Amino acid sequence: MPATGTAPVAGSRRILIGVLLGIVGLGSVLWAPGFALLVMAVAAGCLWEFGQLSARKGPAIEFPVALAAVAAYMALTYFHLIHRWEGVLLGATVVVALVVNAAFASTSGSFARTGFTLLGVLYIGKLTSYFIAIRALPSIGVALTMYAIVMIAFTDIFAMVVGTTIGRTPLSPLSPRKTVEGAIGGLVAAIIVGIAGALTPWLHLMWWQGALIAIIVSVGAQAGDLVESAFKRDARVKDAGSLILGHGGVLDRFDSYIFGGVAMYFALWVIGTIPRSFP
């Protein structure tokens, strides 16, 4: 627990920066190419920090190979070609990573580097690309993307606020500062947003569908936070980076969105908003 007096200041700064980032993200949703570029920029930052965590744990990822594969994931999703070419993309990633390792690596560890590279591509590239897929939904893609961003943001904010205020019960040994009370607070906030959003005329959802979506998205977002905490603990670091004031690195800030996006996609698929053949 942070020292008395410093926690409110740090918490306020974190919330302010989170709100500003949310405004930028929501604004970019209105222009599909701009949103795709923003998602790619976030993914590139996350991938770089994931590579740094990998290097602290063992062999570093083949970053140029991984970055090219992540960019390909974004492009193929944007142009609705991912279902046709995903297998080729993953196969090419493995082959190229192995060849690069064999040709240029000066130390052993080709298996591990290739494995970490593929994990980075799937963890960052594939999961983050679901936001682009949601944005591409005809007619309601913009509204649903904003809906997801707001639910994830409220999950993050209220999990932190409730956790630092009344949190007493640790949620997981992986992250002692996260509490059960905070997780419940984030979930309740997301459900309120989910139901409120469902009642607007833009989403065409029943209130219970909004609640169900919120539960899935909030749980997914908090799971993403815990997964990143596991990576950091394995690498024995406090933050994945230091780029964003009050939040640590890009991966620290957007870890919940990585899982939250795919959770949103799954929730929409469950209620029938997304057909199985999309994108």
Order of alpha helices (4+ residues) and beta strands (2+ residues): alpha-alpha-alpha-alpha-alpha-alpha-alpha-beta-beta-alpha-alpha-alpha
